[in-house]
Amino acid sequence: MSPCLGPVGAIGVRAEAAQQRRLDRIERVPAVPDSLERDGGAVTDAGVGARVGVSRAFLYGNAQVPLLPGCGIL
């Protein structure tokens, strides 16, 4: 924790960092089905989650995740 921020400021910084990580993962999701297909793998919820580094619950809980039409996930 930075002494300049104090405990309340540090919490805000950590929350912002966590939000940015979540958004970064959401942005990676749409490219994964094509990547899995190119690698010869099946396009599944578990496969997409593993490739992005998130759980299936993360995918299900983030309805705003843009998905490619017809990819068969979620």
CHARMM internal coordinates of N, CA and C (Angstrom, degrees):
IC EDIT
DIST 1 N 1 CA 1.4519
DIST 1 CA 1 C 1.5159
ANGL 1 N 1 CA 1 C 107.81
DIST 1 C 2 N 1.2773
ANGL 1 CA 1 C 2 N 116.87
DIHE 1 N 1 CA 1 C 2 N 132.54
DIST 2 N 2 CA 1.4551
ANGL 1 C 2 N 2 CA 122.15
DIHE 1 CA 1 C 2 N 2 CA 178.88
DIST 2 CA 2 C 1.5216
ANGL 2 N 2 CA 2 C 110.12
DIHE 1 C 2 N 2 CA 2 C -75.00
DIST 2 C 3 N 1.3566
ANGL 2 CA 2 C 3 N 117.39
DIHE 2 N 2 CA 2 C 3 N 130.40
DIST 3 N 3 CA 1.4642
ANGL 2 C 3 N 3 CA 118.70
DIHE 2 CA 2 C 3 N 3 CA 178.46
DIST 3 CA 3 C 1.5212
ANGL 3 N 3 CA 3 C 112.11
DIHE 2 C 3 N 3 CA 3 C -66.47
DIST 3 C 4 N 1.3096
ANGL 3 CA 3 C 4 N 117.51
DIHE 3 N 3 CA 3 C 4 N -20.99
DIST 4 N 4 CA 1.4646
ANGL 3 C 4 N 4 CA 120.38
DIHE 3 CA 3 C 4 N 4 CA 179.73
DIST 4 CA 4 C 1.5264
ANGL 4 N 4 CA 4 C 112.00
DIHE 3 C 4 N 4 CA 4 C -73.48
DIST 4 C 5 N 1.3207
ANGL 4 CA 4 C 5 N 116.34
DIHE 4 N 4 CA 4 C 5 N -30.18
DIST 5 N 5 CA 1.4672
ANGL 4 C 5 N 5 CA 120.15
DIHE 4 CA 4 C 5 N 5 CA -176.08
DIST 5 CA 5 C 1.5255
ANGL 5 N 5 CA 5 C 112.42
DIHE 4 C 5 N 5 CA 5 C -84.98
DIST 5 C 6 N 1.3056
ANGL 5 CA 5 C 6 N 117.24
DIHE 5 N 5 CA 5 C 6 N -32.00
DIST 6 N 6 CA 1.4536
ANGL 5 C 6 N 6 CA 120.45
DIHE 5 CA 5 C 6 N 6 CA -173.70
DIST 6 CA 6 C 1.5131
ANGL 6 N 6 CA 6 C 109.44
DIHE 5 C 6 N 6 CA 6 C 77.78
DIST 6 C 7 N 1.3302
ANGL 6 CA 6 C 7 N 118.05
DIHE 6 N 6 CA 6 C 7 N 170.29
DIST 7 N 7 CA 1.4689
ANGL 6 C 7 N 7 CA 120.37
DIHE 6 CA 6 C 7 N 7 CA -175.03
DIST 7 CA 7 C 1.5172
ANGL 7 N 7 CA 7 C 113.79
DIHE 6 C 7 N 7 CA 7 C -64.48
DIST 7 C 8 N 1.3184
ANGL 7 CA 7 C 8 N 118.00
DIHE 7 N 7 CA 7 C 8 N -36.26
DIST 8 N 8 CA 1.4673
ANGL 7 C 8 N 8 CA 119.98
DIHE 7 CA 7 C 8 N 8 CA -178.53
DIST 8 CA 8 C 1.5240
ANGL 8 N 8 CA 8 C 110.06
DIHE 7 C 8 N 8 CA 8 C -71.31
DIST 8 C 9 N 1.3155
ANGL 8 CA 8 C 9 N 117.41
DIHE 8 N 8 CA 8 C 9 N -42.73
DIST 9 N 9 CA 1.4637
ANGL 8 C 9 N 9 CA 120.86
DIHE 8 CA 8 C 9 N 9 CA 178.66
DIST 9 CA 9 C 1.5108
ANGL 9 N 9 CA 9 C 112.22
DIHE 8 C 9 N 9 CA 9 C -64.65
DIST 9 C 10 N 1.3295
ANGL 9 CA 9 C 10 N 117.03
DIHE 9 N 9 CA 9 C 10 N -38.06
DIST 10 N 10 CA 1.4585
ANGL 9 C 10 N 10 CA 121.02
DIHE 9 CA 9 C 10 N 10 CA 179.50
DIST 10 CA 10 C 1.5204
ANGL 10 N 10 CA 10 C 111.08
DIHE 9 C 10 N 10 CA 10 C -65.67
DIST 10 C 11 N 1.3099
ANGL 10 CA 10 C 11 N 117.00
DIHE 10 N 10 CA 10 C 11 N -37.57
DIST 11 N 11 CA 1.4678
ANGL 10 C 11 N 11 CA 120.73
DIHE 10 CA 10 C 11 N 11 CA 177.07
DIST 11 CA 11 C 1.5229
ANGL 11 N 11 CA 11 C 109.56
DIHE 10 C 11 N 11 CA 11 C -61.91
DIST 11 C 12 N 1.3250
ANGL 11 CA 11 C 12 N 116.92
DIHE 11 N 11 CA 11 C 12 N -42.95
DIST 12 N 12 CA 1.4616
ANGL 11 C 12 N 12 CA 120.52
DIHE 11 CA 11 C 12 N 12 CA 178.53
DIST 12 CA 12 C 1.5208
ANGL 12 N 12 CA 12 C 111.99
DIHE 11 C 12 N 12 CA 12 C -62.62
DIST 12 C 13 N 1.3253
ANGL 12 CA 12 C 13 N 116.55
DIHE 12 N 12 CA 12 C 13 N -39.88
DIST 13 N 13 CA 1.4631
ANGL 12 C 13 N 13 CA 120.92
DIHE 12 CA 12 C 13 N 13 CA 179.07
DIST 13 CA 13 C 1.5309
ANGL 13 N 13 CA 13 C 109.96
DIHE 12 C 13 N 13 CA 13 C -64.81
DIST 13 C 14 N 1.3323
ANGL 13 CA 13 C 14 N 116.66
DIHE 13 N 13 CA 13 C 14 N -44.20
DIST 14 N 14 CA 1.4719
ANGL 13 C 14 N 14 CA 119.70
DIHE 13 CA 13 C 14 N 14 CA 178.94
DIST 14 CA 14 C 1.5244
ANGL 14 N 14 CA 14 C 111.32
DIHE 13 C 14 N 14 CA 14 C -64.81
DIST 14 C 15 N 1.3156
ANGL 14 CA 14 C 15 N 117.16
DIHE 14 N 14 CA 14 C 15 N -39.27
DIST 15 N 15 CA 1.4663
ANGL 14 C 15 N 15 CA 120.59
DIHE 14 CA 14 C 15 N 15 CA 178.64
DIST 15 CA 15 C 1.5221
ANGL 15 N 15 CA 15 C 110.54
DIHE 14 C 15 N 15 CA 15 C -64.43
DIST 15 C 16 N 1.3197
ANGL 15 CA 15 C 16 N 116.23
DIHE 15 N 15 CA 15 C 16 N -41.17
DIST 16 N 16 CA 1.4732
ANGL 15 C 16 N 16 CA 119.71
DIHE 15 CA 15 C 16 N 16 CA 177.99
DIST 16 CA 16 C 1.5212
ANGL 16 N 16 CA 16 C 110.87
DIHE 15 C 16 N 16 CA 16 C -64.76
DIST 16 C 17 N 1.3201
ANGL 16 CA 16 C 17 N 117.34
DIHE 16 N 16 CA 16 C 17 N -39.99
DIST 17 N 17 CA 1.4632
ANGL 16 C 17 N 17 CA 120.96
DIHE 16 CA 16 C 17 N 17 CA 178.68
DIST 17 CA 17 C 1.5270
ANGL 17 N 17 CA 17 C 110.67
DIHE 16 C 17 N 17 CA 17 C -64.71
DIST 17 C 18 N 1.3219
ANGL 17 CA 17 C 18 N 117.19
DIHE 17 N 17 CA 17 C 18 N -42.23
DIST 18 N 18 CA 1.4636
ANGL 17 C 18 N 18 CA 121.00
DIHE 17 CA 17 C 18 N 18 CA 178.18
DIST 18 CA 18 C 1.5255
ANGL 18 N 18 CA 18 C 110.91
DIHE 17 C 18 N 18 CA 18 C -63.72
DIST 18 C 19 N 1.3120
ANGL 18 CA 18 C 19 N 116.69
DIHE 18 N 18 CA 18 C 19 N -41.51
DIST 19 N 19 CA 1.4694
ANGL 18 C 19 N 19 CA 120.69
DIHE 18 CA 18 C 19 N 19 CA 178.06
DIST 19 CA 19 C 1.5217
ANGL 19 N 19 CA 19 C 110.41
DIHE 18 C 19 N 19 CA 19 C -63.08
DIST 19 C 20 N 1.3276
ANGL 19 CA 19 C 20 N 117.32
DIHE 19 N 19 CA 19 C 20 N -40.96
DIST 20 N 20 CA 1.4614
ANGL 19 C 20 N 20 CA 120.31
DIHE 19 CA 19 C 20 N 20 CA 179.71
DIST 20 CA 20 C 1.5228
ANGL 20 N 20 CA 20 C 111.10
DIHE 19 C 20 N 20 CA 20 C -65.66
DIST 20 C 21 N 1.3379
ANGL 20 CA 20 C 21 N 117.42
DIHE 20 N 20 CA 20 C 21 N -39.43
DIST 21 N 21 CA 1.4710
ANGL 20 C 21 N 21 CA 120.11
DIHE 20 CA 20 C 21 N 21 CA 176.49
DIST 21 CA 21 C 1.5232
ANGL 21 N 21 CA 21 C 110.44
DIHE 20 C 21 N 21 CA 21 C -61.93
DIST 21 C 22 N 1.3180
ANGL 21 CA 21 C 22 N 116.94
DIHE 21 N 21 CA 21 C 22 N -42.70
DIST 22 N 22 CA 1.4704
ANGL 21 C 22 N 22 CA 121.13
DIHE 21 CA 21 C 22 N 22 CA 178.75
DIST 22 CA 22 C 1.5281
ANGL 22 N 22 CA 22 C 110.37
DIHE 21 C 22 N 22 CA 22 C -61.06
DIST 22 C 23 N 1.3252
ANGL 22 CA 22 C 23 N 116.58
DIHE 22 N 22 CA 22 C 23 N -45.76
DIST 23 N 23 CA 1.4668
ANGL 22 C 23 N 23 CA 120.26
DIHE 22 CA 22 C 23 N 23 CA 179.90
DIST 23 CA 23 C 1.5237
ANGL 23 N 23 CA 23 C 111.51
DIHE 22 C 23 N 23 CA 23 C -65.20
DIST 23 C 24 N 1.3251
ANGL 23 CA 23 C 24 N 117.28
DIHE 23 N 23 CA 23 C 24 N -38.10
DIST 24 N 24 CA 1.4643
ANGL 23 C 24 N 24 CA 120.61
DIHE 23 CA 23 C 24 N 24 CA 177.58
DIST 24 CA 24 C 1.5210
ANGL 24 N 24 CA 24 C 111.16
DIHE 23 C 24 N 24 CA 24 C -61.42
DIST 24 C 25 N 1.3238
ANGL 24 CA 24 C 25 N 116.21
DIHE 24 N 24 CA 24 C 25 N -41.18
DIST 25 N 25 CA 1.4723
ANGL 24 C 25 N 25 CA 119.89
DIHE 24 CA 24 C 25 N 25 CA 178.94
DIST 25 CA 25 C 1.5199
ANGL 25 N 25 CA 25 C 110.76
DIHE 24 C 25 N 25 CA 25 C -67.58
DIST 25 C 26 N 1.3186
ANGL 25 CA 25 C 26 N 116.80
DIHE 25 N 25 CA 25 C 26 N -41.12
DIST 26 N 26 CA 1.4635
ANGL 25 C 26 N 26 CA 120.28
DIHE 25 CA 25 C 26 N 26 CA 178.47
DIST 26 CA 26 C 1.5313
ANGL 26 N 26 CA 26 C 110.03
DIHE 25 C 26 N 26 CA 26 C -60.42
DIST 26 C 27 N 1.3151
ANGL 26 CA 26 C 27 N 117.46
DIHE 26 N 26 CA 26 C 27 N -40.05
DIST 27 N 27 CA 1.4723
ANGL 26 C 27 N 27 CA 121.05
DIHE 26 CA 26 C 27 N 27 CA -179.97
DIST 27 CA 27 C 1.5197
ANGL 27 N 27 CA 27 C 112.10
DIHE 26 C 27 N 27 CA 27 C -65.52
DIST 27 C 28 N 1.3307
ANGL 27 CA 27 C 28 N 117.80
DIHE 27 N 27 CA 27 C 28 N -29.12
DIST 28 N 28 CA 1.4703
ANGL 27 C 28 N 28 CA 120.61
DIHE 27 CA 27 C 28 N 28 CA -178.50
DIST 28 CA 28 C 1.5182
ANGL 28 N 28 CA 28 C 113.15
DIHE 27 C 28 N 28 CA 28 C -77.83
DIST 28 C 29 N 1.3177
ANGL 28 CA 28 C 29 N 118.78
DIHE 28 N 28 CA 28 C 29 N -20.98
DIST 29 N 29 CA 1.4631
ANGL 28 C 29 N 29 CA 122.08
DIHE 28 CA 28 C 29 N 29 CA -173.24
DIST 29 CA 29 C 1.5331
ANGL 29 N 29 CA 29 C 113.77
DIHE 28 C 29 N 29 CA 29 C -58.71
DIST 29 C 30 N 1.3361
ANGL 29 CA 29 C 30 N 121.27
DIHE 29 N 29 CA 29 C 30 N -46.58
DIST 30 N 30 CA 1.4624
ANGL 29 C 30 N 30 CA 119.30
DIHE 29 CA 29 C 30 N 30 CA -173.26
DIST 30 CA 30 C 1.5272
ANGL 30 N 30 CA 30 C 115.60
DIHE 29 C 30 N 30 CA 30 C -60.61
DIST 30 C 31 N 1.3120
ANGL 30 CA 30 C 31 N 118.90
DIHE 30 N 30 CA 30 C 31 N -28.60
DIST 31 N 31 CA 1.4654
ANGL 30 C 31 N 31 CA 120.98
DIHE 30 CA 30 C 31 N 31 CA -178.64
DIST 31 CA 31 C 1.5244
ANGL 31 N 31 CA 31 C 112.64
DIHE 30 C 31 N 31 CA 31 C -81.40
DIST 31 C 32 N 1.3048
ANGL 31 CA 31 C 32 N 118.25
DIHE 31 N 31 CA 31 C 32 N -14.92
DIST 32 N 32 CA 1.4582
ANGL 31 C 32 N 32 CA 121.46
DIHE 31 CA 31 C 32 N 32 CA -172.59
DIST 32 CA 32 C 1.5276
ANGL 32 N 32 CA 32 C 113.55
DIHE 31 C 32 N 32 CA 32 C -68.08
DIST 32 C 33 N 1.3398
ANGL 32 CA 32 C 33 N 121.25
DIHE 32 N 32 CA 32 C 33 N -43.98
DIST 33 N 33 CA 1.4721
ANGL 32 C 33 N 33 CA 118.26
DIHE 32 CA 32 C 33 N 33 CA -179.60
DIST 33 CA 33 C 1.5311
ANGL 33 N 33 CA 33 C 113.07
DIHE 32 C 33 N 33 CA 33 C -56.59
DIST 33 C 34 N 1.3259
ANGL 33 CA 33 C 34 N 118.03
DIHE 33 N 33 CA 33 C 34 N -42.78
DIST 34 N 34 CA 1.4671
ANGL 33 C 34 N 34 CA 120.36
DIHE 33 CA 33 C 34 N 34 CA 177.88
DIST 34 CA 34 C 1.5232
ANGL 34 N 34 CA 34 C 110.76
DIHE 33 C 34 N 34 CA 34 C -63.67
DIST 34 C 35 N 1.3160
ANGL 34 CA 34 C 35 N 116.31
DIHE 34 N 34 CA 34 C 35 N -40.51
DIST 35 N 35 CA 1.4557
ANGL 34 C 35 N 35 CA 121.10
DIHE 34 CA 34 C 35 N 35 CA 179.50
DIST 35 CA 35 C 1.5263
ANGL 35 N 35 CA 35 C 111.14
DIHE 34 C 35 N 35 CA 35 C -63.36
DIST 35 C 36 N 1.3261
ANGL 35 CA 35 C 36 N 116.52
DIHE 35 N 35 CA 35 C 36 N -43.26
DIST 36 N 36 CA 1.4672
ANGL 35 C 36 N 36 CA 120.43
DIHE 35 CA 35 C 36 N 36 CA 178.01
DIST 36 CA 36 C 1.5246
ANGL 36 N 36 CA 36 C 110.76
DIHE 35 C 36 N 36 CA 36 C -62.24
DIST 36 C 37 N 1.3130
ANGL 36 CA 36 C 37 N 117.15
DIHE 36 N 36 CA 36 C 37 N -43.06
DIST 37 N 37 CA 1.4687
ANGL 36 C 37 N 37 CA 120.70
DIHE 36 CA 36 C 37 N 37 CA 179.43
DIST 37 CA 37 C 1.5277
ANGL 37 N 37 CA 37 C 111.11
DIHE 36 C 37 N 37 CA 37 C -63.88
DIST 37 C 38 N 1.3419
ANGL 37 CA 37 C 38 N 117.01
DIHE 37 N 37 CA 37 C 38 N -42.44
DIST 38 N 38 CA 1.4672
ANGL 37 C 38 N 38 CA 120.49
DIHE 37 CA 37 C 38 N 38 CA 179.10
DIST 38 CA 38 C 1.5287
ANGL 38 N 38 CA 38 C 111.05
DIHE 37 C 38 N 38 CA 38 C -60.98
DIST 38 C 39 N 1.3286
ANGL 38 CA 38 C 39 N 115.71
DIHE 38 N 38 CA 38 C 39 N -35.28
DIST 39 N 39 CA 1.4585
ANGL 38 C 39 N 39 CA 120.38
DIHE 38 CA 38 C 39 N 39 CA -179.67
DIST 39 CA 39 C 1.5226
ANGL 39 N 39 CA 39 C 112.42
DIHE 38 C 39 N 39 CA 39 C -82.95
DIST 39 C 40 N 1.3312
ANGL 39 CA 39 C 40 N 117.02
DIHE 39 N 39 CA 39 C 40 N 0.46
DIST 40 N 40 CA 1.4536
ANGL 39 C 40 N 40 CA 121.56
DIHE 39 CA 39 C 40 N 40 CA 177.68
DIST 40 CA 40 C 1.5170
ANGL 40 N 40 CA 40 C 114.62
DIHE 39 C 40 N 40 CA 40 C 83.00
DIST 40 C 41 N 1.3062
ANGL 40 CA 40 C 41 N 116.89
DIHE 40 N 40 CA 40 C 41 N 12.48
DIST 41 N 41 CA 1.4668
ANGL 40 C 41 N 41 CA 120.46
DIHE 40 CA 40 C 41 N 41 CA -179.16
DIST 41 CA 41 C 1.5141
ANGL 41 N 41 CA 41 C 111.87
DIHE 40 C 41 N 41 CA 41 C -94.09
DIST 41 C 42 N 1.3088
ANGL 41 CA 41 C 42 N 115.02
DIHE 41 N 41 CA 41 C 42 N 163.17
DIST 42 N 42 CA 1.4583
ANGL 41 C 42 N 42 CA 120.54
DIHE 41 CA 41 C 42 N 42 CA 176.05
DIST 42 CA 42 C 1.5273
ANGL 42 N 42 CA 42 C 108.78
DIHE 41 C 42 N 42 CA 42 C -78.72
DIST 42 C 43 N 1.3211
ANGL 42 CA 42 C 43 N 114.88
DIHE 42 N 42 CA 42 C 43 N 144.82
DIST 43 N 43 CA 1.4681
ANGL 42 C 43 N 43 CA 120.07
DIHE 42 CA 42 C 43 N 43 CA 177.67
DIST 43 CA 43 C 1.5256
ANGL 43 N 43 CA 43 C 107.41
DIHE 42 C 43 N 43 CA 43 C -91.64
DIST 43 C 44 N 1.3233
ANGL 43 CA 43 C 44 N 114.88
DIHE 43 N 43 CA 43 C 44 N 104.16
DIST 44 N 44 CA 1.4552
ANGL 43 C 44 N 44 CA 121.19
DIHE 43 CA 43 C 44 N 44 CA -179.81
DIST 44 CA 44 C 1.5228
ANGL 44 N 44 CA 44 C 109.25
DIHE 43 C 44 N 44 CA 44 C -130.66
DIST 44 C 45 N 1.3240
ANGL 44 CA 44 C 45 N 115.20
DIHE 44 N 44 CA 44 C 45 N 163.99
DIST 45 N 45 CA 1.4688
ANGL 44 C 45 N 45 CA 119.20
DIHE 44 CA 44 C 45 N 45 CA 176.28
DIST 45 CA 45 C 1.5198
ANGL 45 N 45 CA 45 C 110.64
DIHE 44 C 45 N 45 CA 45 C -58.07
DIST 45 C 46 N 1.3315
ANGL 45 CA 45 C 46 N 116.27
DIHE 45 N 45 CA 45 C 46 N -44.84
DIST 46 N 46 CA 1.4615
ANGL 45 C 46 N 46 CA 120.41
DIHE 45 CA 45 C 46 N 46 CA -178.54
DIST 46 CA 46 C 1.5258
ANGL 46 N 46 CA 46 C 111.09
DIHE 45 C 46 N 46 CA 46 C -64.37
DIST 46 C 47 N 1.3284
ANGL 46 CA 46 C 47 N 116.47
DIHE 46 N 46 CA 46 C 47 N -40.53
DIST 47 N 47 CA 1.4673
ANGL 46 C 47 N 47 CA 120.49
DIHE 46 CA 46 C 47 N 47 CA 179.37
DIST 47 CA 47 C 1.5131
ANGL 47 N 47 CA 47 C 112.27
DIHE 46 C 47 N 47 CA 47 C -65.32
DIST 47 C 48 N 1.3240
ANGL 47 CA 47 C 48 N 116.26
DIHE 47 N 47 CA 47 C 48 N -42.38
DIST 48 N 48 CA 1.4703
ANGL 47 C 48 N 48 CA 120.29
DIHE 47 CA 47 C 48 N 48 CA 178.01
DIST 48 CA 48 C 1.5226
ANGL 48 N 48 CA 48 C 109.40
DIHE 47 C 48 N 48 CA 48 C -64.00
DIST 48 C 49 N 1.3153
ANGL 48 CA 48 C 49 N 116.86
DIHE 48 N 48 CA 48 C 49 N -45.69
DIST 49 N 49 CA 1.4608
ANGL 48 C 49 N 49 CA 120.40
DIHE 48 CA 48 C 49 N 49 CA 179.49
DIST 49 CA 49 C 1.5163
ANGL 49 N 49 CA 49 C 112.20
DIHE 48 C 49 N 49 CA 49 C -60.25
DIST 49 C 50 N 1.3223
ANGL 49 CA 49 C 50 N 116.20
DIHE 49 N 49 CA 49 C 50 N -43.72
DIST 50 N 50 CA 1.4657
ANGL 49 C 50 N 50 CA 120.26
DIHE 49 CA 49 C 50 N 50 CA -179.76
DIST 50 CA 50 C 1.5203
ANGL 50 N 50 CA 50 C 110.94
DIHE 49 C 50 N 50 CA 50 C -63.98
DIST 50 C 51 N 1.3200
ANGL 50 CA 50 C 51 N 116.86
DIHE 50 N 50 CA 50 C 51 N -42.43
DIST 51 N 51 CA 1.4662
ANGL 50 C 51 N 51 CA 120.46
DIHE 50 CA 50 C 51 N 51 CA -178.48
DIST 51 CA 51 C 1.5270
ANGL 51 N 51 CA 51 C 111.21
DIHE 50 C 51 N 51 CA 51 C -66.13
DIST 51 C 52 N 1.3237
ANGL 51 CA 51 C 52 N 117.34
DIHE 51 N 51 CA 51 C 52 N -37.78
DIST 52 N 52 CA 1.4630
ANGL 51 C 52 N 52 CA 121.21
DIHE 51 CA 51 C 52 N 52 CA -179.31
DIST 52 CA 52 C 1.5306
ANGL 52 N 52 CA 52 C 111.03
DIHE 51 C 52 N 52 CA 52 C -82.33
DIST 52 C 53 N 1.3294
ANGL 52 CA 52 C 53 N 116.36
DIHE 52 N 52 CA 52 C 53 N -24.48
DIST 53 N 53 CA 1.4561
ANGL 52 C 53 N 53 CA 120.17
DIHE 52 CA 52 C 53 N 53 CA -178.44
DIST 53 CA 53 C 1.5168
ANGL 53 N 53 CA 53 C 113.29
DIHE 52 C 53 N 53 CA 53 C 90.32
DIST 53 C 54 N 1.3405
ANGL 53 CA 53 C 54 N 114.91
DIHE 53 N 53 CA 53 C 54 N 32.68
DIST 54 N 54 CA 1.4643
ANGL 53 C 54 N 54 CA 120.35
DIHE 53 CA 53 C 54 N 54 CA 179.27
DIST 54 CA 54 C 1.5255
ANGL 54 N 54 CA 54 C 108.89
DIHE 53 C 54 N 54 CA 54 C -133.16
DIST 54 C 55 N 1.3055
ANGL 54 CA 54 C 55 N 115.93
DIHE 54 N 54 CA 54 C 55 N 165.94
DIST 55 N 55 CA 1.4539
ANGL 54 C 55 N 55 CA 121.31
DIHE 54 CA 54 C 55 N 55 CA 177.77
DIST 55 CA 55 C 1.5298
ANGL 55 N 55 CA 55 C 110.22
DIHE 54 C 55 N 55 CA 55 C -83.75
DIST 55 C 56 N 1.3199
ANGL 55 CA 55 C 56 N 114.70
DIHE 55 N 55 CA 55 C 56 N 164.66
DIST 56 N 56 CA 1.4638
ANGL 55 C 56 N 56 CA 118.21
DIHE 55 CA 55 C 56 N 56 CA 173.93
DIST 56 CA 56 C 1.5159
ANGL 56 N 56 CA 56 C 110.29
DIHE 55 C 56 N 56 CA 56 C -63.91
DIST 56 C 57 N 1.3216
ANGL 56 CA 56 C 57 N 117.24
DIHE 56 N 56 CA 56 C 57 N -33.95
DIST 57 N 57 CA 1.4698
ANGL 56 C 57 N 57 CA 120.57
DIHE 56 CA 56 C 57 N 57 CA 177.25
DIST 57 CA 57 C 1.5327
ANGL 57 N 57 CA 57 C 110.42
DIHE 56 C 57 N 57 CA 57 C -60.39
DIST 57 C 58 N 1.3203
ANGL 57 CA 57 C 58 N 117.22
DIHE 57 N 57 CA 57 C 58 N -37.37
DIST 58 N 58 CA 1.4625
ANGL 57 C 58 N 58 CA 120.63
DIHE 57 CA 57 C 58 N 58 CA 176.48
DIST 58 CA 58 C 1.5259
ANGL 58 N 58 CA 58 C 109.54
DIHE 57 C 58 N 58 CA 58 C -61.20
DIST 58 C 59 N 1.3368
ANGL 58 CA 58 C 59 N 116.28
DIHE 58 N 58 CA 58 C 59 N -45.33
DIST 59 N 59 CA 1.4664
ANGL 58 C 59 N 59 CA 119.72
DIHE 58 CA 58 C 59 N 59 CA 179.88
DIST 59 CA 59 C 1.5229
ANGL 59 N 59 CA 59 C 111.10
DIHE 58 C 59 N 59 CA 59 C -63.37
DIST 59 C 60 N 1.3233
ANGL 59 CA 59 C 60 N 116.57
DIHE 59 N 59 CA 59 C 60 N -45.00
DIST 60 N 60 CA 1.4641
ANGL 59 C 60 N 60 CA 120.42
DIHE 59 CA 59 C 60 N 60 CA -178.70
DIST 60 CA 60 C 1.5228
ANGL 60 N 60 CA 60 C 111.11
DIHE 59 C 60 N 60 CA 60 C -66.59
DIST 60 C 61 N 1.3277
ANGL 60 CA 60 C 61 N 117.30
DIHE 60 N 60 CA 60 C 61 N -35.01
DIST 61 N 61 CA 1.4502
ANGL 60 C 61 N 61 CA 121.68
DIHE 60 CA 60 C 61 N 61 CA -176.20
DIST 61 CA 61 C 1.5120
ANGL 61 N 61 CA 61 C 114.62
DIHE 60 C 61 N 61 CA 61 C -81.11
DIST 61 C 62 N 1.3058
ANGL 61 CA 61 C 62 N 117.11
DIHE 61 N 61 CA 61 C 62 N -6.65
DIST 62 N 62 CA 1.4602
ANGL 61 C 62 N 62 CA 121.03
DIHE 61 CA 61 C 62 N 62 CA -179.10
DIST 62 CA 62 C 1.5242
ANGL 62 N 62 CA 62 C 109.49
DIHE 61 C 62 N 62 CA 62 C -115.92
DIST 62 C 63 N 1.3095
ANGL 62 CA 62 C 63 N 114.83
DIHE 62 N 62 CA 62 C 63 N 72.85
DIST 63 N 63 CA 1.4673
ANGL 62 C 63 N 63 CA 120.94
DIHE 62 CA 62 C 63 N 63 CA -175.93
DIST 63 CA 63 C 1.5159
ANGL 63 N 63 CA 63 C 111.91
DIHE 62 C 63 N 63 CA 63 C -60.45
DIST 63 C 64 N 1.3285
ANGL 63 CA 63 C 64 N 117.86
DIHE 63 N 63 CA 63 C 64 N -20.44
DIST 64 N 64 CA 1.4486
ANGL 63 C 64 N 64 CA 120.13
DIHE 63 CA 63 C 64 N 64 CA 179.68
DIST 64 CA 64 C 1.5297
ANGL 64 N 64 CA 64 C 112.31
DIHE 63 C 64 N 64 CA 64 C -77.02
DIST 64 C 65 N 1.3450
ANGL 64 CA 64 C 65 N 117.22
DIHE 64 N 64 CA 64 C 65 N -3.43
DIST 65 N 65 CA 1.4477
ANGL 64 C 65 N 65 CA 119.61
DIHE 64 CA 64 C 65 N 65 CA 179.34
DIST 65 CA 65 C 1.5260
ANGL 65 N 65 CA 65 C 108.67
DIHE 64 C 65 N 65 CA 65 C -63.25
DIST 65 C 66 N 1.3200
ANGL 65 CA 65 C 66 N 116.85
DIHE 65 N 65 CA 65 C 66 N 119.98
DIST 66 N 66 CA 1.4623
ANGL 65 C 66 N 66 CA 118.48
DIHE 65 CA 65 C 66 N 66 CA 178.62
DIST 66 CA 66 C 1.5327
ANGL 66 N 66 CA 66 C 110.07
DIHE 65 C 66 N 66 CA 66 C -72.87
DIST 66 C 67 N 1.3126
ANGL 66 CA 66 C 67 N 115.56
DIHE 66 N 66 CA 66 C 67 N 128.19
DIST 67 N 67 CA 1.4576
ANGL 66 C 67 N 67 CA 120.12
DIHE 66 CA 66 C 67 N 67 CA -179.70
DIST 67 CA 67 C 1.5140
ANGL 67 N 67 CA 67 C 110.02
DIHE 66 C 67 N 67 CA 67 C -117.98
DIST 67 C 68 N 1.2919
ANGL 67 CA 67 C 68 N 115.32
DIHE 67 N 67 CA 67 C 68 N 146.60
DIST 68 N 68 CA 1.4553
ANGL 67 C 68 N 68 CA 119.84
DIHE 67 CA 67 C 68 N 68 CA 178.22
DIST 68 CA 68 C 1.5253
ANGL 68 N 68 CA 68 C 108.84
DIHE 67 C 68 N 68 CA 68 C -69.75
DIST 68 C 69 N 1.3241
ANGL 68 CA 68 C 69 N 118.09
DIHE 68 N 68 CA 68 C 69 N 135.25
DIST 69 N 69 CA 1.4597
ANGL 68 C 69 N 69 CA 119.97
DIHE 68 CA 68 C 69 N 69 CA -179.53
DIST 69 CA 69 C 1.5249
ANGL 69 N 69 CA 69 C 110.66
DIHE 68 C 69 N 69 CA 69 C -61.89
DIST 69 C 70 N 1.3098
ANGL 69 CA 69 C 70 N 114.61
DIHE 69 N 69 CA 69 C 70 N 137.35
DIST 70 N 70 CA 1.4587
ANGL 69 C 70 N 70 CA 119.90
DIHE 69 CA 69 C 70 N 70 CA 174.49
DIST 70 CA 70 C 1.5078
ANGL 70 N 70 CA 70 C 114.75
DIHE 69 C 70 N 70 CA 70 C 79.05
DIST 70 C 71 N 1.3334
ANGL 70 CA 70 C 71 N 118.30
DIHE 70 N 70 CA 70 C 71 N 7.67
DIST 71 N 71 CA 1.4590
ANGL 70 C 71 N 71 CA 117.97
DIHE 70 CA 70 C 71 N 71 CA -178.27
DIST 71 CA 71 C 1.5190
ANGL 71 N 71 CA 71 C 110.60
DIHE 70 C 71 N 71 CA 71 C -79.57
DIST 71 C 72 N 1.3334
ANGL 71 CA 71 C 72 N 118.41
DIHE 71 N 71 CA 71 C 72 N -12.22
DIST 72 N 72 CA 1.4458
ANGL 71 C 72 N 72 CA 121.51
DIHE 71 CA 71 C 72 N 72 CA 172.69
DIST 72 CA 72 C 1.5180
ANGL 72 N 72 CA 72 C 115.80
DIHE 71 C 72 N 72 CA 72 C 79.47
DIST 72 C 73 N 1.3220
ANGL 72 CA 72 C 73 N 117.40
DIHE 72 N 72 CA 72 C 73 N 13.98
DIST 73 N 73 CA 1.4503
ANGL 72 C 73 N 73 CA 117.15
DIHE 72 CA 72 C 73 N 73 CA 178.00
DIST 73 CA 73 C 1.5176
ANGL 73 N 73 CA 73 C 109.35
DIHE 72 C 73 N 73 CA 73 C -109.91
DIST 73 C 74 N 1.2999
ANGL 73 CA 73 C 74 N 114.57
DIHE 73 N 73 CA 73 C 74 N 154.07
DIST 74 N 74 CA 1.4553
ANGL 73 C 74 N 74 CA 124.08
DIHE 73 CA 73 C 74 N 74 CA -177.51
DIST 74 CA 74 C 1.4766
ANGL 74 N 74 CA 74 C 107.10
DIHE 73 C 74 N 74 CA 74 C 57.70
END
COOR INIT
IC SEED 1 N 1 CA 1 C
IC BUILD
